[in-house]
Amino acid sequence: MAIHIYTLLSLLVSTSFTASSSSIAQSDEAQKPSFAFSWLGDNNTFEAGGIAIINIKLLGNFESGGNLTFDKNLLGPTLTVNWKTGNSSYISGVSSNFEGDPSNWRIFFTPISVGIFNVVITDDHFGILDSSLHFQVIPGRVYPSACVASWMGIVNEFVAGTKATVVIHPKDAFGNNISSTSKEENLHIFTVSAFFANGSMASLLNVTYMGWNKLGYVSFEFIAATSGSLLLHIGGGNQTLNGSPLPFKVTPGQLDVSKCEAEWNFGTNSLQLFSKMELFIHQKDQYGNLVPGMYAFDAQVVEKGTNLSIPVADLHFEEVVPGLQLLTSSEMEPGNFKLMVYDMKQNKSISKMPYDFTVFVGYCDGLNSIINGSGLNNSVAGEVAKFSVYLNDIYQYPSPVELERLQVQIVRVTDSYHVWPSIYPIQIFNGSEPTGKLSYGAISSIEIAPAPSLDTNNISTGNMEVQASAYDVIYTPEKSGMYEINVFCGNIPLNGGHSFTKEVKAGEVDISLSGVVKFAPKVPKLIKNEVLVQLLDSFFNPLLSQQSRLKLEIGSVNSSGFQTWMFVDNGNGSYVGNYLAKDVGTYELCASFDGNRFSPCPFGVNVYSSEYFPKAYNDTISVWEDESIAFDALANDYFAGGNASIIEFSKPDHGSLLQYGHLFRYTPYKGFFGNDSFLYTMSDVNGNLATGVVNISVLSIPPQFVSFPSLLEATEDMISPRFGGFPGFVLRYSDVMENISVTLSAQSGSVFLSPMLMQFGQPLWNGLSVNKGDGGAKDLILQGSVEAINLALQSIQYLGNENFSGDDIIQLSTMNRNGVNDLKVPVFVEPVNDPPFINVPEFIILKSDGDGSLIFDRDRDKFKFSVGDPDLLNFPGGESQFVVTFSMEVTSGILVTNLPAELTNSTELKLKNSYQWQPLQTFVTISKHFTVRAKGVRFRGTINECNSIMQQLLYHH
């Protein structure tokens, strides 16, 4: 006998949901209040940074005068805007007030992002779910340092004389764009100025406010006039715009002959015979910029007396540096001449034409001439200094020249301040014969003038035709500092062209000009306090290293509780003296120098206890990079009288700062994270000041998915997708260099990376770490930069657990040093119809029994016999909806079994002498079951029904 059992799986795809919830008894429901929400004054339009107020109305018998009460401390509604609960990048400062009369209950928040939003108000305890409120946010006032400045069309190179356009993207303090449709009228506050890298100012012409352009920006135009590599500073309201300074480059325009200028070498037009004439020509455009290149000028020399052109054989032009030419020639004849430089083709001459010069007869040698005297040594401001000049020729013989040919330049190095000397001849020559020394009497006052020129006011003698080979130079420097002294005989530099260097030191302290310049009239006791003294000489020069001669004295009777310290030199002529008073009271102080007291003396100081003065303690706050925070800077400060005000504060470098009384609101600029800070100064009721620092830590938010698929599709028992990875995952993170981590996991499967994409050897893979998590090792952990992780996310693949189908979830958790962000992406796993299975032995030995033999006897048989299907476990409809076709047939004999009455419609029989399956014709139901006798039995039922029927199956021979 052989028994054959066949099963055919049929999937009935049907889904049903059974919703169950815990109901609240009506008696309990009646005890909970209801609430209604509305905007205060029906105003639902707010300016960014303003205050939005929601009214809360208590309904039912809980209203004022009602007979029911509830614990209002349990009321804690939360606000959700754009799926973000509480403070977020949309709203900030969420708070509520449930004190007093319920008619005055309010919810407050500050909208910070422009747009139209829906508010969802929830409270789990009271079952509140209200989404009826909407509000609109418009931009706030222009906040200059949040506005973004840039060049129109990203063009930042210009030719001098052309127009340059700067565009400004106006924003409010929260980074919201301000458009031309806004009511903002304060857009003329912006200012533009240009500087060189060294801080010197450059010229901008015709700066014009152009208003709004078609792209929605505010623009300015100006004419770039000064050439070079420049920085454009753009500000407004004592703030610097974001992006400022803007670098730009201006190249010179075309050369304008009439704007070109010339200057004599060494600043003199007195040229010694047989010397070289040297004239520098500055090639300039119409705005005075040097124009590089070798421009072809024309030149001629004209004798003044005859006005005739004189041929010059070696007249030569050469480019010294870009934009500067040197015109040279040898001077072979004495006399007075005019030099003409022009462009013959354009019939234009250079500026300030003609250039007069004189060729005098002289034989001064720059190396053999002698300069000596104490006036070359260091001296004191206000003292007369003198040195002598001896003019010699190449053979060391005296070489007399007229007084006007001798030029002396005395210049302070730090600021080009000039001292104008007086020059006196020592030995006078009449023709070629000496007449002896010239006696000179009283020394005239020294004149201070701009750069030395041919003006002869510095020469004491009245006879300009006097010739001498030796001169005394007398001068009185009044300003302290380092000086350089240069002496010229016409255009011949003496001392081999090297300058003399000397230091002029400050004179003695002038008590009338020096004195106490700063002290605090009110100070705390037991604290070191400062007195600032400035020491000046009679010419207002600061004196250094005089601290040992300074003294701080107390003139009060009670001096036992008073302590002073030595003065400290600040290195700039000012000195700090410290004192400490141990007791409160009024003290009179004097500062003196070598016993001479300065004014004011005495000066009064009132000493108070430390409680009299405010104390500002530094604040430390933190805020997410995409949010805003309000805080009370004075909350941790001390001030007498319980009242103080903030009178001044600095601007943070990386965020906007708004003041509301004691409160500050700080909003980091978009894209910034890191540390920021600002200073504030407060004043108490007595006018005392204290300054504190607010240190701000702007936290980078955990990496955010800016793009992700709404649903992933996979197939049962197959890697999905078959090639590559799921597209659409894009991560954004502010710090592109920081290593972050992303953990991926699936509830009913595994997530891994496609090996195919990783084989291409992208350079970014080198910075990526991939590993499995702890425990069941189902987590996939990616670590690396955001760029590397974004590349890896394109190769994500999914494989469900064995025989799993239906709905699953892939969870992605991003993490940085500040927190975690979670994302859940649904996955639908398409089922595959797996074949069912039957657990039976290959053969069964039965004993003959007239009443039939039980084929599968649990008491007798040790083997496992059952019917199953791998798809049953994850079938979404449940076990009762999972139906299979079960067929049992013997080649000889009869099968007898009891079937449930609900299977009558699907039961088929194969009778003893038939080979066809026939529907059930007649049956008798007893206790909702009926008995069948046939060679074969087939029906459609659940797995449990199949197993139950198989376990009571009888065989009759």
SULZI-V900218 format. One record per helix or strand of 3 or more residues. SS is the DSSP state (H for helix, E for strand). FROM is the first residue (numbers start at 1). TO is the last residue. If there is no record, write none. Layout:
ss->SS from->FROM to->TO
ss->SS from->FROM to->TO
//
This chain:
ss->E from->3 to->9
ss->H from->26 to->29
ss->E from->34 to->39
ss->H from->40 to->42
ss->E from->45 to->47
ss->E from->52 to->59
ss->H from->60 to->62
ss->H from->72 to->74
ss->E from->78 to->81
ss->E from->91 to->97
ss->H from->102 to->104
ss->E from->106 to->111
ss->E from->115 to->123
ss->E from->128 to->138
ss->H from->144 to->146
ss->E from->148 to->151
ss->H from->152 to->154
ss->E from->157 to->159
ss->E from->163 to->169
ss->E from->190 to->196
ss->E from->204 to->212
ss->E from->218 to->224
ss->E from->228 to->236
ss->E from->246 to->251
ss->H from->257 to->259
ss->E from->261 to->264
ss->H from->265 to->267
ss->E from->270 to->272
ss->E from->276 to->282
ss->E from->298 to->303
ss->E from->316 to->321
ss->E from->324 to->330
ss->E from->335 to->343
ss->E from->355 to->360
ss->E from->370 to->372
ss->H from->374 to->376
ss->E from->385 to->390
ss->H from->403 to->405
ss->E from->406 to->412
ss->E from->418 to->420
ss->E from->422 to->430
ss->E from->433 to->437
ss->H from->456 to->458
ss->E from->467 to->475
ss->E from->481 to->489
ss->H from->495 to->497
ss->E from->500 to->505
ss->E from->515 to->519
ss->E from->522 to->524
ss->E from->529 to->534
ss->H from->547 to->549
ss->E from->550 to->554
ss->E from->562 to->564
ss->E from->574 to->581
ss->E from->585 to->593
ss->E from->603 to->608
ss->H from->610 to->612
ss->E from->619 to->624
ss->E from->628 to->632
ss->H from->640 to->642
ss->E from->644 to->649
ss->E from->655 to->660
ss->E from->663 to->668
ss->E from->674 to->684
ss->E from->689 to->699
ss->E from->704 to->707
ss->E from->711 to->715
ss->E from->730 to->732
ss->E from->740 to->746
ss->E from->749 to->753
ss->H from->755 to->758
ss->H from->763 to->767
ss->E from->769 to->772
ss->E from->780 to->784
ss->H from->786 to->793
ss->E from->796 to->800
ss->E from->806 to->816
ss->E from->819 to->830
ss->E from->837 to->839
ss->E from->866 to->868
ss->H from->879 to->881
ss->E from->883 to->890
ss->E from->894 to->900
ss->H from->901 to->906
ss->E from->908 to->910
ss->E from->929 to->934
ss->E from->936 to->942
ss->H from->943 to->951
ss->E from->954 to->956
//
